[in-house]
Amino acid sequence: MNVLIIENDLVAGDALAEGLTAQGFDVTFVAEGDDPVETVKALNPCAVLFDTVSPNPHDFEMCRAMRRNGRTEPIFFLSARHEVADRANGLNAGADDFIAKPFAFDELIERLRAHLMHHSISADSSERRKVGQLVLDLRKRQAFFGNVHIRLTQREVELLAILMDNANHPVGRGEIYDQLWGDQGSTSLNVVDVYLGYLRTKFTDITRVGGPFISTVRGRGFMLDMAGYKSVGR
């Protein structure tokens, strides 16, 4: 399995590559500032790592370009700068994970393997889910409602799939956490609320045209309400 690293520090990159190689991965480098989109297309890596001191707009745009081109492999940002805005920018650009430097290499490997496992599960399952007029394309990471479509990160796809599988029925925070983050013991339960916030923001256009919305059911969890925000007078 080949991992593509977009790197701005060759010394740090060599150390990262050495560790990944010891774990059975092949490694390809692209210099930060170059355009990795064509390399990704040709290489078809299992994962992409943006290894940077400070992520910049070019990095985020390259990540978006990969997703626009239909790339579905896990994308990571590894950065010494990890303020909330930086993490949000990376995730909103389409990344699956944002890991703060310095980090334990074992943690990176476990998180990489976890994302690869989730990616494999999604690829092996049916490529589409459909509930009413809402369609989720697992491979392309897009949701459709009528003429409206939204792009999603891999984790948002997995979260929406859970809500669609339980449409009109609440799903508890703990249940969502166990399914998506149960193998990451150091992750807080609040991560569920963070990703629900991301998904709700992206659902705005669908909700605006009378499509389903994600509601909070007090004491029971979260629910994909297929009745539609407008149709129930909310």
C-alpha positions in Angstrom: 0.0 0.0 0.0 1.4 3.3 -1.1 1.1 6.5 1.1 1.6 9.8 -0.6 3.3 12.5 1.6 3.1 16.2 0.7 6.1 17.4 2.6 7.9 20.7 3.4 10.7 19.3 5.6 12.7 16.5 4.1 14.4 15.6 7.4 11.0 15.2 9.1 9.7 13.5 6.0 12.5 10.9 5.9 11.8 10.0 9.5 8.1 9.7 8.8 8.8 7.6 5.7 11.1 5.3 7.6 8.4 4.6 10.2 5.7 4.0 7.6 8.0 1.7 5.6 8.7 -0.3 8.8 5.0 -0.8 9.1 4.7 -2.2 5.6 3.7 0.9 3.6 5.4 2.2 0.5 6.0 6.0 0.5 6.0 8.6 -2.3 7.0 12.2 -1.7 5.6 15.4 -3.3 7.1 18.7 -2.3 4.7 21.2 -0.6 3.9 23.9 -3.1 3.7 21.4 -6.0 0.4 20.2 -7.4 -0.1 16.6 -6.0 -3.5 16.1 -7.7 -2.1 14.5 -10.9 0.3 12.4 -8.7 -2.6 11.1 -6.7 -4.4 10.2 -9.9 -1.4 8.3 -11.3 -0.3 6.7 -8.0 -3.8 5.8 -6.6 -2.4 5.8 -3.0 -4.2 4.2 0.0 -3.8 7.5 1.9 -2.5 11.0 1.6 -0.6 12.9 4.4 -0.1 16.6 4.3 3.0 16.9 6.6 3.4 20.6 7.3 4.6 23.0 10.0 1.6 25.2 9.2 -1.2 24.3 6.7 -1.7 27.0 4.1 -4.5 27.8 1.6 -2.7 25.9 -1.1 -2.7 22.7 1.0 -6.5 23.1 1.6 -7.2 23.8 -2.1 -5.2 20.7 -3.1 -7.3 18.7 -0.7 -10.5 20.1 -2.1 -9.3 19.4 -5.7 -8.6 15.8 -4.8 -12.2 15.4 -3.5 -13.6 17.2 -6.5 -11.8 14.7 -8.7 -13.6 11.9 -6.9 -10.7 10.7 -4.7 -12.0 8.8 -1.7 -8.8 7.7 0.1 -8.2 9.0 3.7 -6.4 12.4 3.8 -4.6 13.6 6.9 -3.1 16.9 8.0 -0.1 16.6 10.3 0.7 20.0 11.6 2.5 21.8 14.4 -0.2 24.5 14.1 -3.4 23.1 15.3 -5.7 25.9 16.4 -9.5 25.2 16.1 -9.6 27.3 12.9 -6.8 25.2 11.3 -8.4 21.9 12.2 -11.8 23.2 10.9 -10.3 24.4 7.6 -8.6 21.1 7.1 -11.7 19.0 7.8 -13.9 21.3 5.7 -11.5 21.0 2.8 -12.2 17.2 2.8 -9.6 15.8 5.2 -10.5 12.9 7.4 -8.2 13.6 10.3 -6.0 16.4 11.7 -3.1 15.3 13.9 -1.2 17.8 16.0 2.6 17.7 16.2 4.4 16.4 18.1 2.5 13.1 18.0 3.2 9.5 19.0 4.0 7.6 15.8 2.0 4.6 17.1 -1.0 6.8 17.4 -0.6 7.9 13.8 -0.4 4.3 12.6 -3.5 3.3 14.6 -5.5 6.2 13.3 -4.3 5.5 9.7 -5.3 1.9 10.0 -8.7 2.8 11.5 -9.4 5.2 8.6 -8.3 2.6 6.1 -10.6 0.0 7.7 -13.6 2.4 7.5 -12.7 3.3 3.9 -12.6 -0.4 3.0 -15.9 -1.0 4.7 -17.5 1.8 2.7 -16.0 0.6 -0.5 -17.2 -2.9 0.0 -20.8 -1.9 0.9 -23.4 -0.8 -1.5 -22.3 2.4 -3.1 -25.6 4.2 -2.5 -28.2 4.6 0.2 -31.6 6.1 -0.5 -34.3 7.2 2.0 -37.2 9.0 0.4 -35.7 11.6 -2.0 -32.4 11.7 -0.1 -29.6 9.8 -1.8 -26.1 9.2 -0.3 -23.3 8.2 -2.7 -20.7 6.5 -0.5 -18.0 6.3 -3.2 -18.3 9.9 -4.4 -18.9 11.3 -0.9 -22.0 13.3 -2.0 -25.6 13.5 -0.8 -28.4 14.5 -3.2 -31.9 15.8 -2.6 -33.6 16.8 -5.8 -31.3 19.2 -7.6 -29.3 20.0 -4.5 -26.1 18.1 -3.8 -23.5 18.5 -1.1 -20.0 17.1 -0.7 -19.0 15.3 2.4 -15.8 14.0 4.1 -15.5 10.3 4.7 -16.5 10.6 8.4 -19.5 12.7 7.5 -20.5 10.0 5.0 -20.3 7.4 7.7 -22.3 9.6 10.1 -25.0 10.3 7.6 -25.2 6.6 6.7 -26.0 5.8 10.3 -28.7 8.5 10.5 -30.2 7.3 7.2 -30.2 3.7 8.4 -32.3 4.9 11.4 -34.3 7.6 9.6 -37.0 9.1 11.8 -35.6 7.2 14.8 -33.2 8.8 17.4 -29.7 7.4 17.6 -27.8 7.9 20.8 -24.6 9.8 21.1 -22.9 6.8 22.6 -24.1 4.5 19.8 -22.7 6.8 17.1 -19.5 7.1 19.0 -19.0 3.4 19.4 -19.6 2.8 15.7 -17.3 5.6 14.4 -14.7 6.3 17.1 -14.9 3.3 19.4 -11.4 2.1 18.4 -9.9 5.5 19.3 -10.0 5.4 23.1 -8.4 8.9 23.5 -11.2 10.6 21.6 -13.8 12.5 23.5 -17.5 11.7 23.2 -17.9 15.4 22.2 -16.5 14.5 18.8 -20.0 13.3 17.9 -21.4 16.8 18.4 -18.5 18.3 16.4 -19.2 16.2 13.4 -23.0 16.6 13.7 -22.3 20.3 13.6 -20.3 19.9 10.4 -23.0 17.8 8.8 -25.8 20.1 9.8 -24.0 23.0 8.3 -23.6 21.2 5.0 -27.3 20.1 5.1 -28.5 23.7 5.1 -29.2 23.8 1.4 -31.1 20.5 1.5 -33.1 21.6 4.5 -33.8 25.0 2.8 -35.7 23.3 0.0 -37.9 21.2 2.3 -35.6 18.3 2.7 -34.8 16.3 5.8 -32.9 17.8 8.7 -30.9 16.6 11.7 -32.8 17.1 14.9 -31.8 16.7 18.6 -34.2 14.5 20.5 -33.8 15.4 24.2 -32.5 12.5 26.2 -32.4 10.1 23.3 -29.9 11.4 20.7 -30.0 12.6 17.2 -32.4 11.9 14.3 -32.7 12.4 10.6 -36.2 13.9 10.4 -37.5 13.0 6.9 -40.6 15.1 7.4 -38.7 18.1 6.3 -38.1 21.3 8.1 -40.6 23.4 6.2 -43.3 20.8 6.0 -43.7 20.6 9.8 -43.7 24.4 10.3 -40.4 24.7 12.1 
